[in-house]
Structure formats: structure tokens, C-alpha cells
Amino acid sequence: MAGPPLSYLAQTMPPLPGMTSLGMSFSVGAAIATLLCLFVLPETGQKTEGFRLRWQNFGLAKVFSSLKRPQFGRVFALTFFSGFSFTIFTFAFQPFFLNVLGQDAKALAIVFAVIGVVGFVTQVFALDLLKQRFNLIHVLAGSLAIRGLLFLAIPTFPSVAAFGLIALLFGAVNSFPMPIIDSILSLRSSDREQGEILGINSSYLSLSNAVGPATAGLLVSGLGYKAPFWITGILTLLTAWFALTIHCPQPKQAE
């Protein structure tokens, strides 16, 4: 919620002070997060093991080989496809908003902030209720399907009013996929391997975030401002169908 307004504020300042202020904001945020991890988060591991940093820790072999693991491979793939389609939208959305809808950077920052606020509210107050009443996979597939339909609606109704409504709905459903995917991975992994599994899953999300912007740029430059939304909408609907093929285990019972 805070990122887009800070980014817009930096754009309104002269280049050097603006970039300096934005960089300081990143540094302060990272420092606060580090201190919270050190002094607030409790240690959950009952037994710690020695760790020696090696170059192999930075390789991609372990990340890609993890796709072969029956319990996690399909979920890792789901994370990549979900992140890939979402990142295409993120980077195609900005030129569409500025050039097709004729808006400015200030309005863009406001839209991002509103999506963040709506996502925060729905994730805090609605996600747990949905998880209690419905199967996790069904909630995940449903949220992805709605997200895909909203992507298709953006170029179909290219007006500011329609886009505002779409943005509100998008903010509500977009906060569900990643927490649910993390929950599924947590249920499938043992206490000792949860950190490793969630870390590998984050690697697949990072890979999708690396490929998505380039894909969005190629689509916008080659096919225009609307084409990326048609393509990512269809990809997201296919991702929702793929999610339905994944079995979700029952939550672990507390002893």
C-alpha cells in the first residue's frame, strides 16, 4: 500500500533527490525488516544444524530438479504460471492506463494503492473464512479464474469507470493465490523442510517475475496495448484449470 505513493512522491521531486529519497526508503524498510527478524520472530526449529555457505547454494539445479518431486512439483509449476501471467498484467497495465485511458502517474499510483488496500482487507478478513468453508484448491482456482476474467474485461471495456470497478474486484481476488499456495506447500511438507520448500517456491515466483516483464514488453511493442490482456487472461484461466488438478491434503491436526 505504501510503495506506489512513495514512488509517485519520488517522481515529483528533482531526479537526484527523488531517487535518493526512494533509495533511503528501501534501505530503512530493509533495516526494519532485518531487526524484526532478529529480535521479534521466535525460532521455530527445535534443533539447529551447522551451515556452510557454498557456491552450490546459488545454483539453479536444485530449483529445477525440485519439479520432479511428486509432492511439490505441480505446485511449483502453478506458482510460476500464476506469477508469470500476473507479471505480464503488471507491466502491460501501466502503458495501457497512461496511453489508452489517458491517465497520469498520480492516478496510476492511486490505483496501485487502492488495489493494495482492498487486497489487504480481503486477505485479513475474508481469506480465513473462505478457507474454513471451502476446499483450498477450489478457492485458489476460483480466484485465479476471476482474475483471468478481469484481465479479459480490461480491453473489452476500455473506460476509466469500468477500469475502476475492475481494479476493486481485482484487488479483492488477487490477494488469495499466493497465501493459499503457501498453505498447500506447508500442508504437504514436514516441519523440518517447510523453510526449504517455501524458499524454492519463492525462487519460482522470482523466475516468473524475471520472464514476465520482457514478455509484456514484447507483446505491447509487437501487438499493441490491448493484446497482453487477452493473452494473460487466457493464460490465467488455463492456470486456474491446472490448479484444479492438484490435490490438497487436509490440514494437520494439532497434537
ChimeraX commands (.cxc) that place a marker at each C-alpha (Angstrom):
marker #1 position 0.00,0.00,0.00 radius 0.5
marker #1 position 2.84,2.37,0.83 radius 0.5
marker #1 position 5.04,1.60,-2.19 radius 0.5
marker #1 position 3.07,3.27,-5.01 radius 0.5
marker #1 position 2.53,6.61,-3.16 radius 0.5
marker #1 position 6.23,6.70,-2.22 radius 0.5
marker #1 position 7.18,6.01,-5.83 radius 0.5
marker #1 position 4.91,8.80,-7.09 radius 0.5
marker #1 position 6.29,11.18,-4.46 radius 0.5
marker #1 position 9.82,10.45,-5.66 radius 0.5
marker #1 position 8.75,11.21,-9.25 radius 0.5
marker #1 position 7.51,14.67,-8.25 radius 0.5
marker #1 position 10.92,15.60,-6.86 radius 0.5
marker #1 position 14.04,16.55,-8.86 radius 0.5
marker #1 position 15.77,13.41,-10.22 radius 0.5
marker #1 position 18.68,13.12,-7.77 radius 0.5
marker #1 position 16.77,13.96,-4.54 radius 0.5
marker #1 position 13.85,11.82,-5.69 radius 0.5
marker #1 position 15.98,8.75,-6.34 radius 0.5
marker #1 position 17.90,9.36,-3.11 radius 0.5
marker #1 position 14.68,9.55,-1.10 radius 0.5
marker #1 position 13.33,6.38,-2.72 radius 0.5
marker #1 position 16.60,4.56,-2.07 radius 0.5
marker #1 position 16.58,5.67,1.56 radius 0.5
marker #1 position 13.01,4.40,1.93 radius 0.5
marker #1 position 14.09,0.98,0.63 radius 0.5
marker #1 position 17.08,0.95,2.99 radius 0.5
marker #1 position 15.05,1.92,6.04 radius 0.5
marker #1 position 12.39,-0.68,5.21 radius 0.5
marker #1 position 15.03,-3.40,4.79 radius 0.5
marker #1 position 16.72,-2.39,8.07 radius 0.5
marker #1 position 13.42,-2.51,9.97 radius 0.5
marker #1 position 12.60,-5.93,8.49 radius 0.5
marker #1 position 16.05,-7.23,9.49 radius 0.5
marker #1 position 15.66,-6.02,13.07 radius 0.5
marker #1 position 12.19,-7.54,13.34 radius 0.5
marker #1 position 13.53,-10.88,12.13 radius 0.5
marker #1 position 16.39,-10.81,14.63 radius 0.5
marker #1 position 14.51,-9.71,17.73 radius 0.5
marker #1 position 10.79,-10.41,17.24 radius 0.5
marker #1 position 10.39,-13.63,15.26 radius 0.5
marker #1 position 10.76,-16.69,17.51 radius 0.5
marker #1 position 12.91,-19.63,16.49 radius 0.5
marker #1 position 10.59,-22.49,15.48 radius 0.5
marker #1 position 13.25,-25.13,14.84 radius 0.5
marker #1 position 13.81,-27.37,17.84 radius 0.5
marker #1 position 17.25,-28.38,16.63 radius 0.5
marker #1 position 19.60,-26.22,14.58 radius 0.5
marker #1 position 22.29,-27.61,12.31 radius 0.5
marker #1 position 25.56,-26.16,11.14 radius 0.5
marker #1 position 25.54,-24.35,7.80 radius 0.5
marker #1 position 28.43,-23.64,5.48 radius 0.5
marker #1 position 27.88,-21.33,2.51 radius 0.5
marker #1 position 28.93,-22.88,-0.79 radius 0.5
marker #1 position 28.68,-21.83,-4.43 radius 0.5
marker #1 position 26.27,-24.71,-5.00 radius 0.5
marker #1 position 23.74,-22.87,-2.83 radius 0.5
marker #1 position 23.37,-20.28,-5.60 radius 0.5
marker #1 position 22.82,-22.76,-8.44 radius 0.5
marker #1 position 19.56,-23.38,-10.26 radius 0.5
marker #1 position 19.98,-27.15,-10.47 radius 0.5
marker #1 position 18.20,-27.77,-7.17 radius 0.5
marker #1 position 15.39,-25.40,-8.12 radius 0.5
marker #1 position 14.69,-27.11,-11.44 radius 0.5
marker #1 position 15.18,-30.65,-10.11 radius 0.5
marker #1 position 12.53,-29.95,-7.47 radius 0.5
marker #1 position 9.90,-30.15,-10.22 radius 0.5
marker #1 position 10.38,-33.91,-10.15 radius 0.5
marker #1 position 9.28,-34.17,-6.53 radius 0.5
marker #1 position 5.75,-35.63,-6.58 radius 0.5
marker #1 position 4.51,-33.70,-3.56 radius 0.5
marker #1 position 5.67,-30.27,-4.73 radius 0.5
marker #1 position 6.48,-30.20,-8.45 radius 0.5
marker #1 position 3.00,-29.30,-9.71 radius 0.5
marker #1 position 2.59,-26.63,-7.02 radius 0.5
marker #1 position 5.93,-25.06,-8.00 radius 0.5
marker #1 position 4.77,-25.03,-11.63 radius 0.5
marker #1 position 1.49,-23.43,-10.54 radius 0.5
marker #1 position 3.43,-20.69,-8.74 radius 0.5
marker #1 position 5.44,-19.98,-11.90 radius 0.5
marker #1 position 2.40,-19.84,-14.20 radius 0.5
marker #1 position 0.43,-17.68,-11.75 radius 0.5
marker #1 position 3.33,-15.28,-11.28 radius 0.5
marker #1 position 4.13,-15.18,-15.00 radius 0.5
marker #1 position 0.59,-14.26,-16.05 radius 0.5
marker #1 position 0.28,-11.73,-13.24 radius 0.5
marker #1 position 3.59,-10.03,-14.10 radius 0.5
marker #1 position 2.54,-9.65,-17.73 radius 0.5
marker #1 position -0.54,-7.80,-16.48 radius 0.5
marker #1 position 1.50,-5.62,-14.11 radius 0.5
marker #1 position 3.82,-4.34,-16.82 radius 0.5
marker #1 position 1.21,-4.12,-19.60 radius 0.5
marker #1 position -1.21,-2.36,-17.28 radius 0.5
marker #1 position 0.89,0.80,-16.93 radius 0.5
marker #1 position 1.18,1.81,-20.63 radius 0.5
marker #1 position -2.48,0.86,-21.14 radius 0.5
marker #1 position -3.55,3.06,-18.23 radius 0.5
marker #1 position -1.44,6.00,-19.39 radius 0.5
marker #1 position -1.90,5.82,-23.17 radius 0.5
marker #1 position -5.29,4.17,-23.75 radius 0.5
marker #1 position -7.17,5.54,-20.76 radius 0.5
marker #1 position -5.30,8.86,-20.87 radius 0.5
marker #1 position -4.41,8.96,-17.17 radius 0.5
marker #1 position -1.26,10.23,-15.45 radius 0.5
marker #1 position 1.34,8.92,-13.00 radius 0.5
marker #1 position -0.55,10.27,-9.99 radius 0.5
marker #1 position -3.71,8.35,-10.92 radius 0.5
marker #1 position -1.57,5.26,-11.53 radius 0.5
marker #1 position -0.12,5.47,-8.02 radius 0.5
marker #1 position -3.61,5.89,-6.56 radius 0.5
marker #1 position -4.89,2.81,-8.41 radius 0.5
marker #1 position -2.00,0.69,-7.16 radius 0.5
marker #1 position -2.57,1.95,-3.62 radius 0.5
marker #1 position -6.31,1.18,-3.78 radius 0.5
marker #1 position -5.60,-2.33,-5.07 radius 0.5
marker #1 position -3.20,-2.79,-2.15 radius 0.5
marker #1 position -5.72,-1.57,0.43 radius 0.5
marker #1 position -8.52,-3.78,-0.93 radius 0.5
marker #1 position -6.15,-6.75,-1.08 radius 0.5
marker #1 position -5.03,-6.19,2.50 radius 0.5
marker #1 position -8.62,-6.02,3.78 radius 0.5
marker #1 position -9.81,-9.12,1.93 radius 0.5
marker #1 position -6.73,-11.13,2.89 radius 0.5
marker #1 position -7.13,-10.28,6.58 radius 0.5
marker #1 position -10.90,-10.61,6.90 radius 0.5
marker #1 position -12.08,-12.89,4.07 radius 0.5
marker #1 position -9.35,-15.45,3.39 radius 0.5
marker #1 position -9.65,-17.38,6.67 radius 0.5
marker #1 position -13.43,-17.55,6.33 radius 0.5
marker #1 position -13.15,-18.93,2.80 radius 0.5
marker #1 position -10.52,-21.46,3.87 radius 0.5
marker #1 position -12.82,-22.71,6.63 radius 0.5
marker #1 position -15.86,-23.10,4.38 radius 0.5
marker #1 position -14.32,-24.33,1.12 radius 0.5
marker #1 position -11.54,-26.56,-0.17 radius 0.5
marker #1 position -8.28,-24.64,-0.60 radius 0.5
marker #1 position -7.90,-25.76,-4.21 radius 0.5
marker #1 position -11.40,-24.55,-5.07 radius 0.5
marker #1 position -10.74,-21.13,-3.53 radius 0.5
marker #1 position -7.41,-20.93,-5.37 radius 0.5
marker #1 position -8.85,-21.97,-8.73 radius 0.5
marker #1 position -11.84,-19.67,-8.29 radius 0.5
marker #1 position -9.68,-16.64,-7.50 radius 0.5
marker #1 position -7.42,-17.37,-10.49 radius 0.5
marker #1 position -10.43,-17.79,-12.78 radius 0.5
marker #1 position -11.93,-14.48,-11.67 radius 0.5
marker #1 position -8.54,-12.83,-12.11 radius 0.5
marker #1 position -8.34,-14.18,-15.66 radius 0.5
marker #1 position -11.84,-12.91,-16.49 radius 0.5
marker #1 position -10.94,-9.47,-15.14 radius 0.5
marker #1 position -7.85,-9.41,-17.35 radius 0.5
marker #1 position -10.09,-10.09,-20.35 radius 0.5
marker #1 position -12.54,-7.40,-19.24 radius 0.5
marker #1 position -9.91,-4.62,-19.21 radius 0.5
marker #1 position -9.51,-4.32,-23.02 radius 0.5
marker #1 position -13.18,-5.20,-23.57 radius 0.5
marker #1 position -14.35,-2.15,-21.58 radius 0.5
marker #1 position -11.60,0.47,-22.07 radius 0.5
marker #1 position -13.02,3.26,-19.90 radius 0.5
marker #1 position -11.91,4.83,-16.63 radius 0.5
marker #1 position -15.18,3.96,-14.85 radius 0.5
marker #1 position -15.03,0.30,-15.91 radius 0.5
marker #1 position -11.37,0.12,-15.03 radius 0.5
marker #1 position -12.06,1.48,-11.54 radius 0.5
marker #1 position -14.61,-1.27,-10.88 radius 0.5
marker #1 position -12.29,-3.92,-12.32 radius 0.5
marker #1 position -9.43,-2.66,-10.12 radius 0.5
marker #1 position -11.57,-3.03,-6.97 radius 0.5
marker #1 position -12.58,-6.59,-7.87 radius 0.5
marker #1 position -9.03,-7.41,-8.87 radius 0.5
marker #1 position -7.67,-6.18,-5.55 radius 0.5
marker #1 position -10.15,-8.41,-3.72 radius 0.5
marker #1 position -9.31,-11.69,-5.51 radius 0.5
marker #1 position -5.63,-11.11,-6.24 radius 0.5
marker #1 position -4.67,-11.37,-2.55 radius 0.5
marker #1 position -5.69,-15.05,-2.37 radius 0.5
marker #1 position -3.45,-17.16,-4.69 radius 0.5
marker #1 position -0.01,-16.87,-3.07 radius 0.5
marker #1 position -1.12,-17.34,0.58 radius 0.5
marker #1 position -3.16,-20.37,-0.48 radius 0.5
marker #1 position -0.24,-21.84,-2.44 radius 0.5
marker #1 position 1.98,-21.35,0.62 radius 0.5
marker #1 position -0.65,-23.10,2.75 radius 0.5
marker #1 position -0.77,-26.06,0.37 radius 0.5
marker #1 position 3.02,-26.38,0.42 radius 0.5
marker #1 position 3.02,-26.14,4.20 radius 0.5
marker #1 position 0.48,-28.94,4.47 radius 0.5
marker #1 position 2.49,-31.14,2.10 radius 0.5
marker #1 position 5.87,-30.63,3.81 radius 0.5
marker #1 position 7.25,-31.72,7.16 radius 0.5
marker #1 position 8.21,-29.24,9.86 radius 0.5
marker #1 position 11.90,-29.71,9.05 radius 0.5
marker #1 position 11.59,-28.96,5.32 radius 0.5
marker #1 position 8.97,-26.21,5.24 radius 0.5
marker #1 position 11.56,-23.43,5.05 radius 0.5
marker #1 position 13.37,-25.10,2.15 radius 0.5
marker #1 position 10.16,-25.80,0.24 radius 0.5
marker #1 position 8.80,-22.28,0.66 radius 0.5
marker #1 position 12.19,-20.90,-0.36 radius 0.5
marker #1 position 12.21,-22.94,-3.57 radius 0.5
marker #1 position 8.66,-21.78,-4.26 radius 0.5
marker #1 position 9.84,-18.18,-3.89 radius 0.5
marker #1 position 12.54,-18.95,-6.47 radius 0.5
marker #1 position 9.88,-19.98,-8.98 radius 0.5
marker #1 position 7.99,-16.78,-8.26 radius 0.5
marker #1 position 11.18,-14.79,-8.82 radius 0.5
marker #1 position 11.78,-16.60,-12.12 radius 0.5
marker #1 position 8.29,-15.71,-13.28 radius 0.5
marker #1 position 8.86,-12.09,-12.27 radius 0.5
marker #1 position 12.03,-12.08,-14.39 radius 0.5
marker #1 position 10.38,-13.51,-17.52 radius 0.5
marker #1 position 7.06,-11.67,-17.29 radius 0.5
marker #1 position 8.24,-8.06,-17.87 radius 0.5
marker #1 position 10.19,-8.98,-21.02 radius 0.5
marker #1 position 7.18,-10.88,-22.33 radius 0.5
marker #1 position 4.87,-7.95,-21.61 radius 0.5
marker #1 position 7.26,-5.57,-23.39 radius 0.5
marker #1 position 7.39,-7.77,-26.47 radius 0.5
marker #1 position 3.61,-8.11,-26.56 radius 0.5
marker #1 position 3.00,-4.36,-26.16 radius 0.5
marker #1 position 5.59,-3.38,-28.78 radius 0.5
marker #1 position 4.52,-6.06,-31.24 radius 0.5
marker #1 position 0.75,-6.34,-30.79 radius 0.5
marker #1 position -0.36,-3.11,-29.10 radius 0.5
marker #1 position -1.67,-2.14,-25.69 radius 0.5
marker #1 position -4.65,-4.50,-25.53 radius 0.5
marker #1 position -3.16,-7.79,-26.71 radius 0.5
marker #1 position -1.26,-8.60,-23.47 radius 0.5
marker #1 position -4.53,-8.61,-21.53 radius 0.5
marker #1 position -6.15,-11.10,-23.90 radius 0.5
marker #1 position -3.13,-13.37,-23.71 radius 0.5
marker #1 position -2.61,-13.17,-19.95 radius 0.5
marker #1 position -6.35,-13.59,-19.39 radius 0.5
marker #1 position -6.35,-16.87,-21.31 radius 0.5
marker #1 position -3.14,-17.99,-19.58 radius 0.5
marker #1 position -4.66,-17.27,-16.18 radius 0.5
marker #1 position -7.81,-19.24,-16.98 radius 0.5
marker #1 position -5.61,-22.17,-18.03 radius 0.5
marker #1 position -3.68,-21.78,-14.77 radius 0.5
marker #1 position -6.97,-21.96,-12.85 radius 0.5
marker #1 position -7.80,-25.20,-14.65 radius 0.5
marker #1 position -4.33,-26.56,-13.85 radius 0.5
marker #1 position -4.89,-25.71,-10.17 radius 0.5
marker #1 position -7.93,-27.98,-10.12 radius 0.5
marker #1 position -5.70,-30.94,-10.99 radius 0.5
marker #1 position -3.72,-30.54,-7.75 radius 0.5
marker #1 position -4.78,-32.48,-4.67 radius 0.5
marker #1 position -4.83,-30.56,-1.40 radius 0.5
marker #1 position -4.18,-32.54,1.80 radius 0.5
marker #1 position -6.23,-31.98,4.90 radius 0.5
marker #1 position -4.86,-29.53,7.49 radius 0.5
marker #1 position -2.57,-31.06,10.09 radius 0.5
marker #1 position -4.24,-31.74,13.39 radius 0.5
marker #1 position -2.63,-30.27,16.46 radius 0.5
marker #1 position -1.47,-32.86,18.96 radius 0.5
marker link #1:1,2 radius 0.2
marker link #1:2,3 radius 0.2
marker link #1:3,4 radius 0.2
marker link #1:4,5 radius 0.2
marker link #1:5,6 radius 0.2
marker link #1:6,7 radius 0.2
marker link #1:7,8 radius 0.2
marker link #1:8,9 radius 0.2
marker link #1:9,10 radius 0.2
marker link #1:10,11 radius 0.2
marker link #1:11,12 radius 0.2
marker link #1:12,13 radius 0.2
marker link #1:13,14 radius 0.2
marker link #1:14,15 radius 0.2
marker link #1:15,16 radius 0.2
marker link #1:16,17 radius 0.2
marker link #1:17,18 radius 0.2
marker link #1:18,19 radius 0.2
marker link #1:19,20 radius 0.2
marker link #1:20,21 radius 0.2
marker link #1:21,22 radius 0.2
marker link #1:22,23 radius 0.2
marker link #1:23,24 radius 0.2
marker link #1:24,25 radius 0.2
marker link #1:25,26 radius 0.2
marker link #1:26,27 radius 0.2
marker link #1:27,28 radius 0.2
marker link #1:28,29 radius 0.2
marker link #1:29,30 radius 0.2
marker link #1:30,31 radius 0.2
marker link #1:31,32 radius 0.2
marker link #1:32,33 radius 0.2
marker link #1:33,34 radius 0.2
marker link #1:34,35 radius 0.2
marker link #1:35,36 radius 0.2
marker link #1:36,37 radius 0.2
marker link #1:37,38 radius 0.2
marker link #1:38,39 radius 0.2
marker link #1:39,40 radius 0.2
marker link #1:40,41 radius 0.2
marker link #1:41,42 radius 0.2
marker link #1:42,43 radius 0.2
marker link #1:43,44 radius 0.2
marker link #1:44,45 radius 0.2
marker link #1:45,46 radius 0.2
marker link #1:46,47 radius 0.2
marker link #1:47,48 radius 0.2
marker link #1:48,49 radius 0.2
marker link #1:49,50 radius 0.2
marker link #1:50,51 radius 0.2
marker link #1:51,52 radius 0.2
marker link #1:52,53 radius 0.2
marker link #1:53,54 radius 0.2
marker link #1:54,55 radius 0.2
marker link #1:55,56 radius 0.2
marker link #1:56,57 radius 0.2
marker link #1:57,58 radius 0.2
marker link #1:58,59 radius 0.2
marker link #1:59,60 radius 0.2
marker link #1:60,61 radius 0.2
marker link #1:61,62 radius 0.2
marker link #1:62,63 radius 0.2
marker link #1:63,64 radius 0.2
marker link #1:64,65 radius 0.2
marker link #1:65,66 radius 0.2
marker link #1:66,67 radius 0.2
marker link #1:67,68 radius 0.2
marker link #1:68,69 radius 0.2
marker link #1:69,70 radius 0.2
marker link #1:70,71 radius 0.2
marker link #1:71,72 radius 0.2
marker link #1:72,73 radius 0.2
marker link #1:73,74 radius 0.2
marker link #1:74,75 radius 0.2
marker link #1:75,76 radius 0.2
marker link #1:76,77 radius 0.2
marker link #1:77,78 radius 0.2
marker link #1:78,79 radius 0.2
marker link #1:79,80 radius 0.2
marker link #1:80,81 radius 0.2
marker link #1:81,82 radius 0.2
marker link #1:82,83 radius 0.2
marker link #1:83,84 radius 0.2
marker link #1:84,85 radius 0.2
marker link #1:85,86 radius 0.2
marker link #1:86,87 radius 0.2
marker link #1:87,88 radius 0.2
marker link #1:88,89 radius 0.2
marker link #1:89,90 radius 0.2
marker link #1:90,91 radius 0.2
marker link #1:91,92 radius 0.2
marker link #1:92,93 radius 0.2
marker link #1:93,94 radius 0.2
marker link #1:94,95 radius 0.2
marker link #1:95,96 radius 0.2
marker link #1:96,97 radius 0.2
marker link #1:97,98 radius 0.2
marker link #1:98,99 radius 0.2
marker link #1:99,100 radius 0.2
marker link #1:100,101 radius 0.2
marker link #1:101,102 radius 0.2
marker link #1:102,103 radius 0.2
marker link #1:103,104 radius 0.2
marker link #1:104,105 radius 0.2
marker link #1:105,106 radius 0.2
marker link #1:106,107 radius 0.2
marker link #1:107,108 radius 0.2
marker link #1:108,109 radius 0.2
marker link #1:109,110 radius 0.2
marker link #1:110,111 radius 0.2
marker link #1:111,112 radius 0.2
marker link #1:112,113 radius 0.2
marker link #1:113,114 radius 0.2
marker link #1:114,115 radius 0.2
marker link #1:115,116 radius 0.2
marker link #1:116,117 radius 0.2
marker link #1:117,118 radius 0.2
marker link #1:118,119 radius 0.2
marker link #1:119,120 radius 0.2
marker link #1:120,121 radius 0.2
marker link #1:121,122 radius 0.2
marker link #1:122,123 radius 0.2
marker link #1:123,124 radius 0.2
marker link #1:124,125 radius 0.2
marker link #1:125,126 radius 0.2
marker link #1:126,127 radius 0.2
marker link #1:127,128 radius 0.2
marker link #1:128,129 radius 0.2
marker link #1:129,130 radius 0.2
marker link #1:130,131 radius 0.2
marker link #1:131,132 radius 0.2
marker link #1:132,133 radius 0.2
marker link #1:133,134 radius 0.2
marker link #1:134,135 radius 0.2
marker link #1:135,136 radius 0.2
marker link #1:136,137 radius 0.2
marker link #1:137,138 radius 0.2
marker link #1:138,139 radius 0.2
marker link #1:139,140 radius 0.2
marker link #1:140,141 radius 0.2
marker link #1:141,142 radius 0.2
marker link #1:142,143 radius 0.2
marker link #1:143,144 radius 0.2
marker link #1:144,145 radius 0.2
marker link #1:145,146 radius 0.2
marker link #1:146,147 radius 0.2
marker link #1:147,148 radius 0.2
marker link #1:148,149 radius 0.2
marker link #1:149,150 radius 0.2
marker link #1:150,151 radius 0.2
marker link #1:151,152 radius 0.2
marker link #1:152,153 radius 0.2
marker link #1:153,154 radius 0.2
marker link #1:154,155 radius 0.2
marker link #1:155,156 radius 0.2
marker link #1:156,157 radius 0.2
marker link #1:157,158 radius 0.2
marker link #1:158,159 radius 0.2
marker link #1:159,160 radius 0.2
marker link #1:160,161 radius 0.2
marker link #1:161,162 radius 0.2
marker link #1:162,163 radius 0.2
marker link #1:163,164 radius 0.2
marker link #1:164,165 radius 0.2
marker link #1:165,166 radius 0.2
marker link #1:166,167 radius 0.2
marker link #1:167,168 radius 0.2
marker link #1:168,169 radius 0.2
marker link #1:169,170 radius 0.2
marker link #1:170,171 radius 0.2
marker link #1:171,172 radius 0.2
marker link #1:172,173 radius 0.2
marker link #1:173,174 radius 0.2
marker link #1:174,175 radius 0.2
marker link #1:175,176 radius 0.2
marker link #1:176,177 radius 0.2
marker link #1:177,178 radius 0.2
marker link #1:178,179 radius 0.2
marker link #1:179,180 radius 0.2
marker link #1:180,181 radius 0.2
marker link #1:181,182 radius 0.2
marker link #1:182,183 radius 0.2
marker link #1:183,184 radius 0.2
marker link #1:184,185 radius 0.2
marker link #1:185,186 radius 0.2
marker link #1:186,187 radius 0.2
marker link #1:187,188 radius 0.2
marker link #1:188,189 radius 0.2
marker link #1:189,190 radius 0.2
marker link #1:190,191 radius 0.2
marker link #1:191,192 radius 0.2
marker link #1:192,193 radius 0.2
marker link #1:193,194 radius 0.2
marker link #1:194,195 radius 0.2
marker link #1:195,196 radius 0.2
marker link #1:196,197 radius 0.2
marker link #1:197,198 radius 0.2
marker link #1:198,199 radius 0.2
marker link #1:199,200 radius 0.2
marker link #1:200,201 radius 0.2
marker link #1:201,202 radius 0.2
marker link #1:202,203 radius 0.2
marker link #1:203,204 radius 0.2
marker link #1:204,205 radius 0.2
marker link #1:205,206 radius 0.2
marker link #1:206,207 radius 0.2
marker link #1:207,208 radius 0.2
marker link #1:208,209 radius 0.2
marker link #1:209,210 radius 0.2
marker link #1:210,211 radius 0.2
marker link #1:211,212 radius 0.2
marker link #1:212,213 radius 0.2
marker link #1:213,214 radius 0.2
marker link #1:214,215 radius 0.2
marker link #1:215,216 radius 0.2
marker link #1:216,217 radius 0.2
marker link #1:217,218 radius 0.2
marker link #1:218,219 radius 0.2
marker link #1:219,220 radius 0.2
marker link #1:220,221 radius 0.2
marker link #1:221,222 radius 0.2
marker link #1:222,223 radius 0.2
marker link #1:223,224 radius 0.2
marker link #1:224,225 radius 0.2
marker link #1:225,226 radius 0.2
marker link #1:226,227 radius 0.2
marker link #1:227,228 radius 0.2
marker link #1:228,229 radius 0.2
marker link #1:229,230 radius 0.2
marker link #1:230,231 radius 0.2
marker link #1:231,232 radius 0.2
marker link #1:232,233 radius 0.2
marker link #1:233,234 radius 0.2
marker link #1:234,235 radius 0.2
marker link #1:235,236 radius 0.2
marker link #1:236,237 radius 0.2
marker link #1:237,238 radius 0.2
marker link #1:238,239 radius 0.2
marker link #1:239,240 radius 0.2
marker link #1:240,241 radius 0.2
marker link #1:241,242 radius 0.2
marker link #1:242,243 radius 0.2
marker link #1:243,244 radius 0.2
marker link #1:244,245 radius 0.2
marker link #1:245,246 radius 0.2
marker link #1:246,247 radius 0.2
marker link #1:247,248 radius 0.2
marker link #1:248,249 radius 0.2
marker link #1:249,250 radius 0.2
marker link #1:250,251 radius 0.2
marker link #1:251,252 radius 0.2
marker link #1:252,253 radius 0.2
marker link #1:253,254 radius 0.2
marker link #1:254,255 radius 0.2
view
